[in-house]
Amino acid sequence: MLLEFIATIALGLGVAGLVMALNLVLGRRLPRWVVPAAAGLGMIMFLVYLEYSWAERTAEQLPEGVVVTSKSSQSMWYRPWTYVSPLSLRMIAIDTRRIRTHPDWPDRVMTTMVLFERWMPTREIPAVFDCQANRRADLHAGVELGEDGRLDGADWYRLESDDLALRTACNTADRALMSR
């Protein structure tokens, strides 16, 4: 956040310097308000670019095996341009490097869901996907994982059969079992 603030200020100063140089070349014919207006407009455009490119830049930096399965887009009244093109400020990824299965429950896959949100710290939630029943349970306080692979105290959430997080976890687990 601090680096983006510094970059925005530097860009504004750079744009102001360019417009001042242009004004000198033109023999000081530009109105005095053009320099601060150009700097302000340049900073706003840069901030809009940073907001719209956040999801792609974040996804590109993810290590191999972490797959983005959902992005949420929204419009906000205080950002009127988002009504033209909604802004993605949240993403969910599945860490396929951490996939585990239990021999007694071959249709259940345990992995980590990674939650990304603009200006917020990244959160990781361990979860179990039931590939047969198309559902998910988050492993939080109060959920016990028995040695036999049974989940006690879990709240199961129904998922559509084509849910990308479910398919990513289950297909990765299937490929891992086949390669053994």
SEFI-491509 format. One record per residue: x, y, z of N, C-alpha, C in turn; residue in three letters. Coordinates in nm, 4 decimals, decimal comma. Example, Ala and Ser with C-alpha at 12.3 -4.5 7.8 and 13.67 -1.06 7.14 Angstrom:
2
+----------+----------+----------+----------+----------+----------+----------+----------+----------+-----+
!     n.px !     n.py !     n.pz !    ca.px !    ca.py !    ca.pz !     c.px !     c.py !     c.pz ! res !
+----------+----------+----------+----------+----------+----------+----------+----------+----------+-----+
!   1,3190 !  -0,5690 !   0,7800 !   1,2300 !  -0,4500 !   0,7800 !   1,3200 !  -0,3300 !   0,7800 ! ALA !
!   1,2850 !  -0,2250 !   0,7080 !   1,3670 !  -0,1060 !   0,7140 !   1,2900 !   0,0030 !   0,7870 ! SER !
+----------+----------+----------+----------+----------+----------+----------+----------+----------+-----+
end
This chain:
180
+----------+----------+----------+----------+----------+----------+----------+----------+----------+-----+
!     n.px !     n.py !     n.pz !    ca.px !    ca.py !    ca.pz !     c.px !     c.py !     c.pz ! res !
+----------+----------+----------+----------+----------+----------+----------+----------+----------+-----+
!   0,0829 !  -0,1180 !   0,0000 !   0,0000 !   0,0000 !   0,0000 !   0,0881 !   0,1253 !   0,0000 ! MET !
!   0,1915 !   0,1259 !   0,0826 !   0,2818 !   0,2401 !   0,0894 !   0,3547 !   0,2584 !  -0,0434 ! LEU !
!   0,3974 !   0,1474 !  -0,1038 !   0,4679 !   0,1573 !  -0,2318 !   0,3764 !   0,2124 !  -0,3412 ! LEU !
!   0,2501 !   0,1720 !  -0,3399 !   0,1564 !   0,2260 !  -0,4391 !   0,1333 !   0,3751 !  -0,4169 ! GLU !
!   0,1290 !   0,4178 !  -0,2932 !   0,1131 !   0,5598 !  -0,2620 !   0,2329 !   0,6391 !  -0,3129 ! PHE !
!   0,3537 !   0,5886 !  -0,2859 !   0,4756 !   0,6557 !  -0,3315 !   0,4808 !   0,6597 !  -0,4844 ! ILE !
!   0,4444 !   0,5487 !  -0,5488 !   0,4438 !   0,5443 !  -0,6957 !   0,3432 !   0,6427 !  -0,7533 ! ALA !
!   0,2286 !   0,6578 !  -0,6891 !   0,1264 !   0,7507 !  -0,7368 !   0,1749 !   0,8950 !  -0,7258 ! THR !
!   0,2368 !   0,9294 !  -0,6146 !   0,2910 !   1,0647 !  -0,5974 !   0,4010 !   1,0904 !  -0,7001 ! ILE !
!   0,4906 !   0,9934 !  -0,7197 !   0,5981 !   1,0084 !  -0,8175 !   0,5419 !   1,0267 !  -0,9585 ! ALA !
!   0,4381 !   0,9505 !  -0,9918 !   0,3764 !   0,9648 !  -1,1229 !   0,3155 !   1,1036 !  -1,1388 ! LEU !
!   0,2470 !   1,1522 !  -1,0361 !   0,1876 !   1,2859 !  -1,0416 !   0,2936 !   1,3933 !  -1,0621 ! GLY !
!   0,4067 !   1,3821 !  -0,9921 !   0,5154 !   1,4780 !  -1,0104 !   0,5748 !   1,4681 !  -1,1501 ! LEU !
!   0,5868 !   1,3458 !  -1,2005 !   0,6399 !   1,3261 !  -1,3355 !   0,5498 !   1,3865 !  -1,4414 ! GLY !
!   0,4187 !   1,3645 !  -1,4286 !   0,3234 !   1,4216 !  -1,5245 !   0,3271 !   1,5739 !  -1,5162 ! VAL !
!   0,3323 !   1,6274 !  -1,3939 !   0,3404 !   1,7735 !  -1,3782 !   0,4672 !   1,8270 !  -1,4439 ! ALA !
!   0,5788 !   1,7585 !  -1,4279 !   0,7035 !   1,8007 !  -1,4914 !   0,6947 !   1,7983 !  -1,6428 ! GLY !
!   0,6331 !   1,6941 !  -1,6988 !   0,6171 !   1,6858 !  -1,8441 !   0,5296 !   1,7987 !  -1,8979 ! LEU !
!   0,4198 !   1,8267 !  -1,8274 !   0,3303 !   1,9339 !  -1,8724 !   0,3998 !   2,0695 !  -1,8584 ! VAL !
!   0,4794 !   2,0879 !  -1,7536 !   0,5547 !   2,2128 !  -1,7384 !   0,6559 !   2,2282 !  -1,8520 ! MET !
!   0,7226 !   2,1196 !  -1,8888 !   0,8175 !   2,1244 !  -2,0010 !   0,7445 !   2,1555 !  -2,1317 ! ALA !
!   0,6298 !   2,0934 !  -2,1517 !   0,5488 !   2,1215 !  -2,2717 !   0,5077 !   2,2681 !  -2,2751 ! LEU !
!   0,4726 !   2,3222 !  -2,1594 !   0,4334 !   2,4623 !  -2,1503 !   0,5504 !   2,5534 !  -2,1879 ! ASN !
!   0,6701 !   2,5183 !  -2,1468 !   0,7877 !   2,5963 !  -2,1850 !   0,8104 !   2,5914 !  -2,3355 ! LEU !
!   0,7958 !   2,4718 !  -2,3935 !   0,8143 !   2,4568 !  -2,5378 !   0,7106 !   2,5406 !  -2,6133 ! VAL !
!   0,5887 !   2,5481 !  -2,5618 !   0,4820 !   2,6237 !  -2,6275 !   0,4863 !   2,7733 !  -2,5969 ! LEU !
!   0,5898 !   2,8162 !  -2,5243 !   0,6019 !   2,9599 !  -2,4923 !   0,5060 !   3,0039 !  -2,3830 ! GLY !
!   0,4816 !   2,9205 !  -2,2887 !   0,3936 !   2,9496 !  -2,1726 !   0,2532 !   2,9935 !  -2,2149 ! ARG !
!   0,1970 !   2,9181 !  -2,3086 !   0,0629 !   2,9513 !  -2,3576 !  -0,0477 !   2,8734 !  -2,2866 ! ARG !
!  -0,0109 !   2,7714 !  -2,2116 !  -0,1126 !   2,6912 !  -2,1427 !  -0,1609 !   2,7638 !  -2,0176 ! LEU !
!  -0,2887 !   2,7486 !  -1,9829 !  -0,3395 !   2,8094 !  -1,8581 !  -0,2694 !   2,7482 !  -1,7361 ! PRO !
!  -0,2643 !   2,8206 !  -1,6289 !  -0,1910 !   2,7775 !  -1,5091 !  -0,2523 !   2,6524 !  -1,4459 ! ARG !
!  -0,3813 !   2,6308 !  -1,4637 !  -0,4491 !   2,5176 !  -1,4007 !  -0,4176 !   2,3852 !  -1,4697 ! TRP !
!  -0,3573 !   2,3865 !  -1,5867 !  -0,3332 !   2,2634 !  -1,6627 !  -0,2328 !   2,1724 !  -1,5913 ! VAL !
!  -0,1295 !   2,2285 !  -1,5304 !  -0,0269 !   2,1455 !  -1,4647 !  -0,0868 !   2,0648 !  -1,3488 ! VAL !
!  -0,1524 !   2,1268 !  -1,2514 !  -0,2090 !   2,0443 !  -1,1429 !  -0,3214 !   1,9529 !  -1,1910 ! PRO !
!  -0,3996 !   1,9973 !  -1,2892 !  -0,5078 !   1,9131 !  -1,3411 !  -0,4510 !   1,7890 !  -1,4086 ! ALA !
!  -0,3442 !   1,8053 !  -1,4881 !  -0,2817 !   1,6911 !  -1,5553 !  -0,2210 !   1,5950 !  -1,4527 ! ALA !
!  -0,1571 !   1,6499 !  -1,3482 !  -0,0981 !   1,5644 !  -1,2438 !  -0,2083 !   1,4856 !  -1,1719 ! ALA !
!  -0,3175 !   1,5528 !  -1,1367 !  -0,4287 !   1,4861 !  -1,0687 !  -0,4929 !   1,3793 !  -1,1560 ! GLY !
!  -0,5165 !   1,4115 !  -1,2818 !  -0,5759 !   1,3151 !  -1,3741 !  -0,4838 !   1,1944 !  -1,3936 ! LEU !
!  -0,3541 !   1,2201 !  -1,4048 !  -0,2575 !   1,1100 !  -1,4194 !  -0,2590 !   1,0181 !  -1,2979 ! GLY !
!  -0,2661 !   1,0766 !  -1,1774 !  -0,2688 !   0,9952 !  -1,0550 !  -0,3975 !   0,9141 !  -1,0463 ! MET !
!  -0,5104 !   0,9746 !  -1,0814 !  -0,6375 !   0,9012 !  -1,0775 !  -0,6352 !   0,7850 !  -1,1762 ! ILE !
!  -0,5869 !   0,8116 !  -1,2968 !  -0,5801 !   0,7043 !  -1,3971 !  -0,4861 !   0,5916 !  -1,3518 ! MET !
!  -0,3761 !   0,6264 !  -1,2872 !  -0,2824 !   0,5254 !  -1,2370 !  -0,3475 !   0,4411 !  -1,1275 ! PHE !
!  -0,4205 !   0,5052 !  -1,0376 !  -0,4881 !   0,4312 !  -0,9309 !  -0,5958 !   0,3388 !  -0,9863 ! LEU !
!  -0,6687 !   0,3855 !  -1,0872 !  -0,7694 !   0,3009 !  -1,1516 !  -0,7007 !   0,1797 !  -1,2158 ! VAL !
!  -0,5884 !   0,2030 !  -1,2827 !  -0,5127 !   0,0922 !  -1,3422 !  -0,4700 !  -0,0079 !  -1,2342 ! TYR !
!  -0,4181 !   0,0408 !  -1,1217 !  -0,3743 !  -0,0489 !  -1,0141 !  -0,4906 !  -0,1318 !  -0,9606 ! LEU !
!  -0,6068 !  -0,0692 !  -0,9457 !  -0,7230 !  -0,1414 !  -0,8951 !  -0,7677 !  -0,2507 !  -0,9924 ! GLU !
!  -0,7745 !  -0,2164 !  -1,1213 !  -0,8225 !  -0,3130 !  -1,2205 !  -0,7207 !  -0,4229 !  -1,2497 ! TYR !
!  -0,5936 !  -0,3970 !  -1,2318 !  -0,4922 !  -0,4988 !  -1,2625 !  -0,4538 !  -0,5812 !  -1,1398 ! SER !
!  -0,5079 !  -0,5495 !  -1,0221 !  -0,4710 !  -0,6195 !  -0,8993 !  -0,4925 !  -0,7705 !  -0,9099 ! TRP !
!  -0,6082 !  -0,8125 !  -0,9562 !  -0,6390 !  -0,9559 !  -0,9599 !  -0,5428 !  -1,0302 !  -1,0521 ! ALA !
!  -0,5180 !  -0,9769 !  -1,1695 !  -0,4255 !  -1,0430 !  -1,2626 !  -0,2843 !  -1,0443 !  -1,2086 ! GLU !
!  -0,2381 !  -0,9317 !  -1,1527 !  -0,1017 !  -0,9266 !  -1,0986 !  -0,0849 !  -1,0249 !  -0,9829 ! ARG !
!  -0,1872 !  -1,0361 !  -0,8985 !  -0,1808 !  -1,1292 !  -0,7861 !  -0,1796 !  -1,2732 !  -0,8353 ! THR !
!  -0,2657 !  -1,3058 !  -0,9306 !  -0,2728 !  -1,4426 !  -0,9843 !  -0,1420 !  -1,4824 !  -1,0531 ! ALA !
!  -0,0779 !  -1,3890 !  -1,1214 !   0,0481 !  -1,4193 !  -1,1895 !   0,1599 !  -1,4509 !  -1,0917 ! GLU !
!   0,1533 !  -1,3971 !  -0,9703 !   0,2586 !  -1,4173 !  -0,8706 !   0,2394 !  -1,5444 !  -0,7883 ! GLN !
!   0,1283 !  -1,6129 !  -0,8074 !   0,1031 !  -1,7338 !  -0,7306 !   0,1976 !  -1,8453 !  -0,7752 ! LEU !
!   0,2425 !  -1,9271 !  -0,6802 !   0,3301 !  -2,0384 !  -0,7178 !   0,2538 !  -2,1441 !  -0,7982 ! PRO !
!   0,3286 !  -2,2257 !  -0,8703 !   0,2662 !  -2,3331 !  -0,9471 !   0,1938 !  -2,4264 !  -0,8511 ! GLU !
!   0,0734 !  -2,4642 !  -0,8859 !  -0,0063 !  -2,5513 !  -0,8005 !  -0,1135 !  -2,4777 !  -0,7223 ! GLY !
!  -0,1093 !  -2,3451 !  -0,7215 !  -0,2153 !  -2,2666 !  -0,6582 !  -0,3019 !  -2,2128 !  -0,7718 ! VAL !
!  -0,4282 !  -2,2604 !  -0,7768 !  -0,5166 !  -2,2341 !  -0,8895 !  -0,6307 !  -2,1425 !  -0,8458 ! VAL !
!  -0,6453 !  -2,0290 !  -0,9144 !  -0,7558 !  -1,9368 !  -0,8857 !  -0,8845 !  -2,0003 !  -0,9375 ! VAL !
!  -0,9816 !  -2,0169 !  -0,8473 !  -1,1066 !  -2,0823 !  -0,8850 !  -1,2257 !  -1,9868 !  -0,8880 ! THR !
!  -1,2107 !  -1,8683 !  -0,8303 !  -1,3209 !  -1,7732 !  -0,8367 !  -1,2714 !  -1,6314 !  -0,8134 ! SER !
!  -1,3343 !  -1,5385 !  -0,8838 !  -1,3103 !  -1,3953 !  -0,8656 !  -1,4467 !  -1,3301 !  -0,8513 ! LYS !
!  -1,4585 !  -1,2397 !  -0,7574 !  -1,5850 !  -1,1673 !  -0,7451 !  -1,5664 !  -1,0274 !  -0,8020 ! SER !
!  -1,6636 !  -0,9831 !  -0,8781 !  -1,6616 !  -0,8486 !  -0,9358 !  -1,7793 !  -0,7710 !  -0,8799 ! SER !
!  -1,7565 !  -0,6424 !  -0,8580 !  -1,8639 !  -0,5614 !  -0,8025 !  -1,8549 !  -0,4176 !  -0,8515 ! GLN !
!  -1,9664 !  -0,3489 !  -0,8408 !  -1,9747 !  -0,2069 !  -0,8736 !  -1,9971 !  -0,1306 !  -0,7443 ! SER !
!  -1,9388 !  -0,0108 !  -0,7361 !  -1,9494 !   0,0702 !  -0,6152 !  -1,9871 !   0,2136 !  -0,6512 ! MET !
!  -2,0747 !   0,2744 !  -0,5745 !  -2,1223 !   0,4084 !  -0,6050 !  -2,0095 !   0,5108 !  -0,6001 ! TRP !
!  -1,9107 !   0,4919 !  -0,5118 !  -1,8017 !   0,5884 !  -0,4993 !  -1,6916 !   0,5657 !  -0,6032 ! TYR !
!  -1,7088 !   0,4646 !  -0,6870 !  -1,6222 !   0,4411 !  -0,8025 !  -1,7144 !   0,4253 !  -0,9236 ! ARG !
!  -1,7631 !   0,5350 !  -0,9773 !  -1,8671 !   0,5262 !  -1,0810 !  -1,8238 !   0,4490 !  -1,2056 ! PRO !
!  -1,6953 !   0,4445 !  -1,2358 !  -1,6485 !   0,3703 !  -1,3534 !  -1,6701 !   0,2198 !  -1,3384 ! TRP !
!  -1,6933 !   0,1718 !  -1,2162 !  -1,7158 !   0,0281 !  -1,1974 !  -1,8533 !  -0,0154 !  -1,2474 ! THR !
!  -1,9421 !   0,0787 !  -1,2753 !  -2,0700 !   0,0428 !  -1,3359 !  -2,0524 !   0,0081 !  -1,4838 ! TYR !
!  -1,9471 !   0,0623 !  -1,5441 !  -1,9148 !   0,0291 !  -1,6827 !  -1,8394 !  -0,1031 !  -1,6874 ! VAL !
!  -1,7416 !  -0,1176 !  -1,5988 !  -1,6608 !  -0,2397 !  -1,5916 !  -1,6402 !  -0,2746 !  -1,4446 ! SER !
!  -1,7154 !  -0,3728 !  -1,3906 !  -1,7041 !  -0,4074 !  -1,2482 !  -1,5614 !  -0,4440 !  -1,2090 ! PRO !
!  -1,5290 !  -0,4214 !  -1,0836 !  -1,3951 !  -0,4356 !  -1,0299 !  -1,3831 !  -0,5648 !  -0,9496 ! LEU !
!  -1,2747 !  -0,6401 !  -0,9712 !  -1,2489 !  -0,7630 !  -0,8941 !  -1,1599 !  -0,7289 !  -0,7755 ! SER !
!  -1,2137 !  -0,7465 !  -0,6568 !  -1,1384 !  -0,7171 !  -0,5351 !  -1,1189 !  -0,8394 !  -0,4459 ! LEU !
!  -1,1758 !  -0,9539 !  -0,4857 !  -1,1614 !  -1,0771 !  -0,4069 !  -1,1406 !  -1,1956 !  -0,4994 ! ARG !
!  -1,0582 !  -1,2897 !  -0,4511 !  -1,0344 !  -1,4138 !  -0,5263 !  -1,0225 !  -1,5291 !  -0,4280 ! MET !
!  -1,0559 !  -1,6474 !  -0,4767 !  -1,0360 !  -1,7705 !  -0,4004 !  -0,9520 !  -1,8635 !  -0,4864 ! ILE !
!  -0,8522 !  -1,9244 !  -0,4238 !  -0,7659 !  -2,0193 !  -0,4945 !  -0,7590 !  -2,1488 !  -0,4141 ! ALA !
!  -0,7310 !  -2,2567 !  -0,4848 !  -0,7113 !  -2,3874 !  -0,4217 !  -0,5631 !  -2,4209 !  -0,4326 ! ILE !
!  -0,5032 !  -2,4567 !  -0,3205 !  -0,3621 !  -2,4962 !  -0,3198 !  -0,3547 !  -2,6464 !  -0,3462 ! ASP !
!  -0,3308 !  -2,6834 !  -0,4707 !  -0,3288 !  -2,8256 !  -0,5075 !  -0,2026 !  -2,8956 !  -0,4590 ! THR !
!  -0,1059 !  -2,8204 !  -0,4101 !   0,0162 !  -2,8821 !  -0,3559 !  -0,0100 !  -2,9476 !  -0,2204 ! ARG !
!  -0,1171 !  -2,9093 !  -0,1549 !  -0,1469 !  -2,9592 !  -0,0196 !  -0,2598 !  -3,0618 !  -0,0173 ! ARG !
!  -0,2935 !  -3,1185 !  -0,1303 !  -0,4061 !  -3,2115 !  -0,1360 !  -0,3709 !  -3,3420 !  -0,0658 ! ILE !
!  -0,4639 !  -3,3874 !   0,0187 !  -0,4480 !  -3,5132 !   0,0930 !  -0,5777 !  -3,5925 !   0,0809 ! ARG !
!  -0,5646 !  -3,7224 !   0,0789 !  -0,6818 !  -3,8106 !   0,0820 !  -0,6613 !  -3,9125 !   0,1924 ! THR !
!  -0,7689 !  -3,9752 !   0,2325 !  -0,7637 !  -4,0793 !   0,3359 !  -0,8070 !  -4,2098 !   0,2716 ! HIS !
!  -0,7369 !  -4,3210 !   0,2985 !  -0,7735 !  -4,4471 !   0,2342 !  -0,9166 !  -4,4933 !   0,2646 ! PRO !
!  -0,9706 !  -4,4577 !   0,3817 !  -1,1065 !  -4,4983 !   0,4172 !  -1,2128 !  -4,4105 !   0,3506 ! ASP !
!  -1,1751 !  -4,2928 !   0,3032 !  -1,2671 !  -4,1982 !   0,2401 !  -1,2055 !  -4,1497 !   0,1086 ! TRP !
!  -1,1962 !  -4,2331 !   0,0078 !  -1,1268 !  -4,1952 !  -0,1155 !  -1,1962 !  -4,0828 !  -0,1939 ! PRO !
!  -1,3241 !  -4,0574 !  -0,1669 !  -1,3959 !  -3,9512 !  -0,2382 !  -1,3845 !  -3,8157 !  -0,1691 ! ASP !
!  -1,3144 !  -3,8106 !  -0,0572 !  -1,2965 !  -3,6841 !   0,0148 !  -1,1525 !  -3,6374 !   0,0000 ! ARG !
!  -1,1399 !  -3,5096 !  -0,0282 !  -1,0096 !  -3,4491 !  -0,0527 !  -0,9909 !  -3,3335 !   0,0446 ! VAL !
!  -0,8800 !  -3,3360 !   0,1175 !  -0,8488 !  -3,2252 !   0,2083 !  -0,7426 !  -3,1378 !   0,1427 ! MET !
!  -0,7661 !  -3,0081 !   0,1437 !  -0,6711 !  -2,9137 !   0,0862 !  -0,6876 !  -2,7787 !   0,1552 ! THR !
!  -0,6233 !  -2,6777 !   0,0997 !  -0,6314 !  -2,5434 !   0,1557 !  -0,6928 !  -2,4491 !   0,0540 ! THR !
!  -0,7922 !  -2,3736 !   0,0983 !  -0,8480 !  -2,2655 !   0,0168 !  -0,7764 !  -2,1378 !   0,0586 ! MET !
!  -0,7298 !  -2,0612 !  -0,0385 !  -0,6584 !  -1,9373 !  -0,0112 !  -0,7490 !  -1,8219 !  -0,0533 ! VAL !
!  -0,7761 !  -1,7309 !   0,0410 !  -0,8653 !  -1,6176 !   0,0159 !  -0,7819 !  -1,4903 !   0,0019 ! LEU !
!  -0,7978 !  -1,4234 !  -0,1111 !  -0,7284 !  -1,2985 !  -0,1377 !  -0,8309 !  -1,1876 !  -0,1435 ! PHE !
!  -0,7974 !  -1,0741 !  -0,0823 !  -0,8838 !  -0,9579 !  -0,0898 !  -0,7949 !  -0,8346 !  -0,0940 ! GLU !
!  -0,8292 !  -0,7417 !  -0,1803 !  -0,7504 !  -0,6196 !  -0,1964 !  -0,7406 !  -0,5483 !  -0,0630 ! ARG !
!  -0,6228 !  -0,5080 !  -0,0241 !  -0,5909 !  -0,4351 !   0,0986 !  -0,6084 !  -0,5168 !   0,2257 ! TRP !
!  -0,6261 !  -0,6479 !   0,2127 !  -0,6425 !  -0,7326 !   0,3304 !  -0,5353 !  -0,8417 !   0,3283 ! MET !
!  -0,4973 !  -0,8927 !   0,4450 !  -0,4011 !  -1,0033 !   0,4446 !  -0,4622 !  -1,1302 !   0,3856 ! PRO !
!  -0,3782 !  -1,2111 !   0,3264 !  -0,4224 !  -1,3378 !   0,2686 !  -0,4601 !  -1,4323 !   0,3817 ! THR !
!  -0,5710 !  -1,5051 !   0,3619 !  -0,6154 !  -1,6025 !   0,4624 !  -0,6178 !  -1,7408 !   0,4003 ! ARG !
!  -0,5843 !  -1,8398 !   0,4795 !  -0,5894 !  -1,9791 !   0,4355 !  -0,6893 !  -2,0542 !   0,5214 ! GLU !
!  -0,7753 !  -2,1308 !   0,4550 !  -0,8764 !  -2,2089 !   0,5259 !  -0,8630 !  -2,3543 !   0,4828 ! ILE !
!  -0,8290 !  -2,4435 !   0,5753 !  -0,8292 !  -2,5846 !   0,5394 !  -0,9730 !  -2,6297 !   0,5133 ! PRO !
!  -0,9908 !  -2,7100 !   0,4107 !  -1,1249 !  -2,7544 !   0,3737 !  -1,1199 !  -2,8975 !   0,3229 ! ALA !
!  -1,2338 !  -2,9649 !   0,3364 !  -1,2497 !  -3,0992 !   0,2823 !  -1,3588 !  -3,0924 !   0,1765 ! VAL !
!  -1,3278 !  -3,1431 !   0,0582 !  -1,4242 !  -3,1506 !  -0,0511 !  -1,4694 !  -3,2952 !  -0,0638 ! PHE !
!  -1,6002 !  -3,3149 !  -0,0660 !  -1,6571 !  -3,4471 !  -0,0876 !  -1,6922 !  -3,4554 !  -0,2362 ! ASP !
!  -1,6077 !  -3,5249 !  -0,3118 !  -1,6220 !  -3,5296 !  -0,4581 !  -1,7462 !  -3,6066 !  -0,5010 ! CYS !
!  -1,7890 !  -3,7018 !  -0,4227 !  -1,9063 !  -3,7828 !  -0,4564 !  -2,0358 !  -3,7065 !  -0,4321 ! GLN !
!  -2,0434 !  -3,6371 !  -0,3183 !  -2,1674 !  -3,5692 !  -0,2788 !  -2,1703 !  -3,4213 !  -0,3177 ! ALA !
!  -2,0664 !  -3,3713 !  -0,3841 !  -2,0592 !  -3,2310 !  -0,4268 !  -2,0832 !  -3,1349 !  -0,3099 ! ASN !
!  -1,9948 !  -3,1420 !  -0,2122 !  -2,0078 !  -3,0536 !  -0,0974 !  -1,8702 !  -3,0241 !  -0,0390 ! ARG !
!  -1,8669 !  -2,9231 !   0,0503 !  -1,7420 !  -2,8797 !   0,1116 !  -1,7639 !  -2,8518 !   0,2591 ! ARG !
!  -1,6634 !  -2,8858 !   0,3402 !  -1,6661 !  -2,8529 !   0,4823 !  -1,5371 !  -2,7798 !   0,5156 ! ALA !
!  -1,5502 !  -2,6656 !   0,5817 !  -1,4322 !  -2,5922 !   0,6256 !  -1,3869 !  -2,6483 !   0,7594 ! ASP !
!  -1,2565 !  -2,6651 !   0,7753 !  -1,2015 !  -2,7187 !   0,8997 !  -1,1680 !  -2,6009 !   0,9909 ! LEU !
!  -1,2554 !  -2,5743 !   1,0847 !  -1,2381 !  -2,4636 !   1,1784 !  -1,2431 !  -2,5193 !   1,3202 ! HIS !
!  -1,2311 !  -2,4322 !   1,4170 !  -1,2381 !  -2,4748 !   1,5562 !  -1,3699 !  -2,5472 !   1,5795 ! ALA !
!  -1,3644 !  -2,6588 !   1,6449 !  -1,4847 !  -2,7363 !   1,6715 !  -1,5017 !  -2,8544 !   1,5779 ! GLY !
!  -1,4269 !  -2,8580 !   1,4685 !  -1,4329 !  -2,9717 !   1,3765 !  -1,3181 !  -3,0648 !   1,4118 ! VAL !
!  -1,3528 !  -3,1888 !   1,4334 !  -1,2502 !  -3,2877 !   1,4672 !  -1,2345 !  -3,3865 !   1,3533 ! GLU !
!  -1,1109 !  -3,4111 !   1,3191 !  -1,0767 !  -3,5059 !   1,2151 !  -1,0240 !  -3,6309 !   1,2840 ! LEU !
!  -1,1038 !  -3,7378 !   1,2786 !  -1,0641 !  -3,8615 !   1,3442 !  -0,9559 !  -3,9355 !   1,2658 ! GLY !
!  -0,8919 !  -4,0309 !   1,3314 !  -0,7871 !  -4,1082 !   1,2653 !  -0,8431 !  -4,1910 !   1,1497 ! GLU !
!  -0,9730 !  -4,2232 !   1,1569 !  -1,0347 !  -4,2994 !   1,0484 !  -1,0814 !  -4,2084 !   0,9345 ! ASP !
!  -1,0511 !  -4,0760 !   0,9439 !  -1,0875 !  -3,9826 !   0,8384 !  -1,2249 !  -3,9217 !   0,8530 ! GLY !
!  -1,2963 !  -3,9560 !   0,9578 !  -1,4323 !  -3,9035 !   0,9786 !  -1,4234 !  -3,7592 !   1,0304 ! ARG !
!  -1,5159 !  -3,6762 !   0,9840 !  -1,5253 !  -3,5380 !   1,0296 !  -1,6412 !  -3,5247 !   1,1269 ! LEU !
!  -1,6132 !  -3,4830 !   1,2473 !  -1,7168 !  -3,4602 !   1,3479 !  -1,7318 !  -3,3104 !   1,3718 ! ASP !
!  -1,8547 !  -3,2635 !   1,3693 !  -1,8833 !  -3,1226 !   1,3945 !  -1,8677 !  -3,0338 !   1,2724 ! GLY !
!  -1,8582 !  -3,0925 !   1,1547 !  -1,8393 !  -3,0138 !   1,0327 !  -1,9733 !  -2,9670 !   0,9762 ! ALA !
!  -1,9736 !  -2,8462 !   0,9249 !  -2,0886 !  -2,7936 !   0,8513 !  -2,0588 !  -2,8107 !   0,7030 ! ASP !
!  -2,1398 !  -2,8904 !   0,6357 !  -2,1190 !  -2,9171 !   0,4940 !  -2,1975 !  -2,8161 !   0,4104 ! TRP !
!  -2,1317 !  -2,7628 !   0,3081 !  -2,1945 !  -2,6681 !   0,2155 !  -2,2125 !  -2,7365 !   0,0808 ! TYR !
!  -2,3355 !  -2,7336 !   0,0306 !  -2,3659 !  -2,7920 !  -0,1006 !  -2,2984 !  -2,7098 !  -0,2092 ! ARG !
!  -2,2426 !  -2,7770 !  -0,3075 !  -2,1803 !  -2,7124 !  -0,4228 !  -2,2428 !  -2,7667 !  -0,5505 ! LEU !
!  -2,2403 !  -2,6864 !  -0,6531 !  -2,2837 !  -2,7343 !  -0,7839 !  -2,1805 !  -2,8353 !  -0,8341 ! GLU !
!  -2,2239 !  -2,9297 !  -0,9150 !  -2,1311 !  -3,0325 !  -0,9635 !  -2,0219 !  -2,9745 !  -1,0523 ! SER !
!  -2,0458 !  -2,8569 !  -1,1104 !  -1,9445 !  -2,7947 !  -1,1953 !  -1,8674 !  -2,6835 !  -1,1232 ! ASP !
!  -1,8772 !  -2,6763 !  -0,9901 !  -1,8046 !  -2,5776 !  -0,9120 !  -1,6552 !  -2,5940 !  -0,9378 ! ASP !
!  -1,5886 !  -2,4853 !  -0,9741 !  -1,4482 !  -2,4932 !  -1,0139 !  -1,3570 !  -2,5346 !  -0,8987 ! LEU !
!  -1,3843 !  -2,4896 !  -0,7780 !  -1,3022 !  -2,5293 !  -0,6632 !  -1,3150 !  -2,6805 !  -0,6386 ! ALA !
!  -1,4372 !  -2,7302 !  -0,6425 !  -1,4615 !  -2,8733 !  -0,6249 !  -1,3917 !  -2,9538 !  -0,7338 ! LEU !
!  -1,4097 !  -2,9139 !  -0,8573 !  -1,3483 !  -2,9865 !  -0,9708 !  -1,1958 !  -2,9811 !  -0,9630 ! ARG !
!  -1,1400 !  -2,8665 !  -0,9256 !  -0,9936 !  -2,8539 !  -0,9159 !  -0,9393 !  -2,9477 !  -0,8100 ! THR !
!  -1,0002 !  -2,9481 !  -0,6920 !  -0,9526 !  -3,0348 !  -0,5838 !  -0,9688 !  -3,1820 !  -0,6204 ! ALA !
!  -1,0844 !  -3,2186 !  -0,6731 !  -1,1113 !  -3,3596 !  -0,7027 !  -1,0277 !  -3,4109 !  -0,8201 ! CYS !
!  -1,0148 !  -3,3312 !  -0,9255 !  -0,9358 !  -3,3751 !  -1,0407 !  -0,7880 !  -3,3856 !  -1,0079 ! ASN !
!  -0,7378 !  -3,2953 !  -0,9246 !  -0,5973 !  -3,3028 !  -0,8844 !  -0,5740 !  -3,4272 !  -0,7996 ! THR !
!  -0,6683 !  -3,4569 !  -0,7108 !  -0,6557 !  -3,5776 !  -0,6280 !  -0,6621 !  -3,7026 !  -0,7142 ! ALA !
!  -0,7509 !  -3,7050 !  -0,8147 !  -0,7608 !  -3,8202 !  -0,9052 !  -0,6296 !  -3,8415 !  -0,9805 ! ASP !
!  -0,5695 !  -3,7328 !  -1,0291 !  -0,4427 !  -3,7458 !  -1,1024 !  -0,3319 !  -3,7943 !  -1,0101 ! ARG !
!  -0,3331 !  -3,7502 !  -0,8840 !  -0,2306 !  -3,7914 !  -0,7888 !  -0,2449 !  -3,9412 !  -0,7584 ! ALA !
!  -0,3698 !  -3,9896 !  -0,7450 !  -0,3917 !  -4,1317 !  -0,7184 !  -0,3505 !  -4,2170 !  -0,8381 ! LEU !
!  -0,3750 !  -4,1682 !  -0,9598 !  -0,3416 !  -4,2450 !  -1,0792 !  -0,1909 !  -4,2525 !  -1,1014 ! MET !
!  -0,1182 !  -4,1509 !  -1,0566 !   0,0249 !  -4,1498 !  -1,0806 !   0,1023 !  -4,2362 !  -0,9802 ! SER !
!   0,0346 !  -4,2874 !  -0,8791 !   0,1036 !  -4,3686 !  -0,7779 !   0,1266 !  -4,5080 !  -0,8291 ! ARG !
+----------+----------+----------+----------+----------+----------+----------+----------+----------+-----+
end
